[in-house]
Amino acid sequence: MSIWSRISDALSALAKGESLADVFTHLRTPPERSAGFAIAVIALGAKMAKADGQVTRDEVSAFREVFTIPQSEEKNAARLFNLARTDVAGFELYAQKVAAMFGPDDPALSDLLEGLFHIAVADGEYHPSENEFLMQVSEIFGMKPGKFKALRSRFVPDAHPDPYQVLGVNPDTPIKEIRAAWRREVRNCHPDRMYARGVPKEAVKLAEKRLIAVNHAWEEINKERA
């Protein structure tokens, strides 16, 4: 069963009166976690799309930057987006449910936040309210400030990504440790590792974009140190 079939099942549960936030409580084990990841990105993305006061077509279509959505499933994805957008529940409750679904320090939470960054910058602007939104979500996820800054540096428009932040190291870190950090990030980008931690195959684009960013950061630091 594909993640979109599971999302369809979730929508059926919603039609019977279950809340969207409670849907996450049923998606804690593989392969349901993959569906949970997709629902979380769509639901939190919908909440964030309202953070700057408007929901643009770019932000809605930005899900294609993260997910491969079959044409036959576009209506289900759009329906879920609209449900989350109009739900009176705050995004904090969603984020708490997602954090509980994956558990503390789960790397999938970082993957999820990365997907939300893709959506935030889809319209070519990173609004201060979107930054506040993502900061609060990262705090609920238990993410360290340095990790959040590393993610942010890769996505904020009109700003050259700090290669040290991208790799999560300091400018005075020895080159051996930087190389180790780079190799660790490359390993974490491997699709098989991402699938194992709950990222659906439909979101493999995240791995491709991350690998480009970490390799570029390493090349820039290596050139500077040379």
Solvent accessible surface area in square Angstrom, and as a share of the most:
residue,aa,sasa,rsa
1,M,156,0.69
2,S,53,0.34
3,I,10,0.05
4,W,4,0.01
5,S,41,0.26
6,R,43,0.16
7,I,0,0.00
8,S,41,0.27
9,D,80,0.41
10,A,10,0.08
11,L,1,0.01
12,S,57,0.37
13,A,27,0.21
14,L,26,0.13
15,A,77,0.60
16,K,176,0.75
17,G,68,0.65
18,E,53,0.24
19,S,52,0.34
20,L,8,0.04
21,A,3,0.02
22,D,56,0.29
23,V,6,0.03
24,F,1,0.00
25,T,52,0.30
26,H,121,0.54
27,L,16,0.08
28,R,123,0.45
29,T,86,0.50
30,P,102,0.64
31,P,72,0.45
32,E,53,0.24
33,R,32,0.12
34,S,22,0.14
35,A,0,0.00
36,G,0,0.00
37,F,0,0.00
38,A,0,0.00
39,I,1,0.00
40,A,0,0.00
41,V,0,0.00
42,I,2,0.01
43,A,0,0.00
44,L,0,0.00
45,G,0,0.00
46,A,0,0.00
47,K,23,0.10
48,M,1,0.00
49,A,1,0.01
50,K,100,0.42
51,A,31,0.24
52,D,25,0.13
53,G,70,0.68
54,Q,105,0.47
55,V,45,0.26
56,T,33,0.19
57,R,211,0.77
58,D,73,0.38
59,E,1,0.01
60,V,57,0.33
61,S,56,0.36
62,A,3,0.03
63,F,11,0.05
64,R,105,0.38
65,E,76,0.34
66,V,0,0.00
67,F,1,0.00
68,T,75,0.43
69,I,18,0.09
70,P,57,0.36
71,Q,157,0.70
72,S,99,0.64
73,E,33,0.15
74,E,66,0.29
75,K,174,0.74
76,N,35,0.18
77,A,10,0.08
78,A,47,0.36
79,R,112,0.41
80,L,0,0.00
81,F,5,0.02
82,N,64,0.33
83,L,67,0.33
84,A,0,0.00
85,R,68,0.25
86,T,98,0.57
87,D,43,0.22
88,V,152,0.87
89,A,24,0.19
90,G,38,0.37
91,F,35,0.14
92,E,69,0.31
93,L,74,0.37
94,Y,0,0.00
95,A,0,0.00
96,Q,98,0.43
97,K,50,0.21
98,V,0,0.00
99,A,20,0.15
100,A,52,0.40
101,M,6,0.03
102,F,14,0.06
103,G,17,0.16
104,P,123,0.77
105,D,127,0.66
106,D,23,0.12
107,P,77,0.48
108,A,0,0.00
109,L,6,0.03
110,S,20,0.13
111,D,1,0.01
112,L,0,0.00
113,L,0,0.00
114,E,0,0.00
115,G,0,0.00
116,L,0,0.00
117,F,0,0.00
118,H,16,0.07
119,I,1,0.00
120,A,1,0.00
121,V,31,0.18
122,A,36,0.28
123,D,43,0.22
124,G,54,0.52
125,E,100,0.45
126,Y,26,0.10
127,H,62,0.27
128,P,99,0.62
129,S,35,0.22
130,E,0,0.00
131,N,32,0.16
132,E,88,0.39
133,F,10,0.04
134,L,0,0.00
135,M,73,0.32
136,Q,59,0.26
137,V,0,0.00
138,S,4,0.03
139,E,115,0.51
140,I,51,0.26
141,F,10,0.04
142,G,54,0.52
143,M,29,0.13
144,K,158,0.67
145,P,101,0.64
146,G,47,0.45
147,K,78,0.33
148,F,12,0.05
149,K,110,0.47
150,A,6,0.04
151,L,3,0.02
152,R,88,0.32
153,S,16,0.10
154,R,42,0.15
155,F,27,0.11
156,V,24,0.14
157,P,42,0.26
158,D,153,0.79
159,A,56,0.43
160,H,129,0.58
161,P,48,0.30
162,D,54,0.28
163,P,13,0.08
164,Y,18,0.07
165,Q,70,0.31
166,V,11,0.06
167,L,6,0.03
168,G,59,0.57
169,V,25,0.14
170,N,95,0.49
171,P,92,0.58
172,D,121,0.62
173,T,17,0.10
174,P,74,0.47
175,I,53,0.27
176,K,157,0.67
177,E,100,0.45
178,I,0,0.00
179,R,77,0.28
180,A,49,0.38
181,A,1,0.01
182,W,55,0.19
183,R,129,0.47
184,R,117,0.43
185,E,29,0.13
186,V,48,0.27
187,R,116,0.42
188,N,41,0.21
189,C,3,0.02
190,H,93,0.42
191,P,45,0.28
192,D,91,0.47
193,R,114,0.42
194,M,2,0.01
195,Y,66,0.25
196,A,90,0.69
197,R,28,0.10
198,G,6,0.05
199,V,2,0.01
200,P,3,0.02
201,K,139,0.59
202,E,42,0.19
203,A,0,0.00
204,V,41,0.23
205,K,62,0.26
206,L,0,0.00
207,A,4,0.03
208,E,98,0.44
209,K,74,0.31
210,R,14,0.05
211,L,65,0.32
212,I,124,0.63
213,A,26,0.20
214,V,1,0.00
215,N,47,0.24
216,H,102,0.45
217,A,2,0.02
218,W,23,0.08
219,E,106,0.47
220,E,53,0.24
221,I,0,0.00
222,N,64,0.33
223,K,170,0.72
224,E,112,0.50
225,R,88,0.32
226,A,120,0.93
